[in-house]
Amino acid sequence: IIAEVESHPFDVDTMLFMDWRDDHLNDLPEVKARNSRLPTFLYAMPFTPTKIFLEETSLVARPAVDFPDLKERLEARMKWLGIKVGSWWLPMKPSARKLRVRQHAHNRGYGQ
């Protein structure tokens, strides 16, 4: 998500890459157990002190971690970090994730 927040704990000049810590799940034993079986991590890219890109994701999972589970984990992480979101949006529509991309020579064209 891209979020407008009251504040966040990240340095605006630094992107957080693949934060695997799970301390934010200590009070959520069921979620922590799911995370132990199929771990997720955080990307955080601050734009300003009040605007930030946040993504909770996994490396590879079959089946994929479902959206409600990722949302629950991200919400727990944001609460633990003290991030209060005013408004947010997804940079990509959920339906766009289902597009099939056909790669051509030199990645110059895309199919349906």
Buried (B, 14 or more C-beta within 10 A) or exposed (E): BBBEBEEBEBEEEEEBEEBEEBEBBEEBEEBBEBBEEBBBBBBBBBEEEEBBBBBBBBEEEEEEBEEEBBEBBBBBBBEBBEBEBEEEEEEEEEEEEEEEEEEEEEEEEEEE
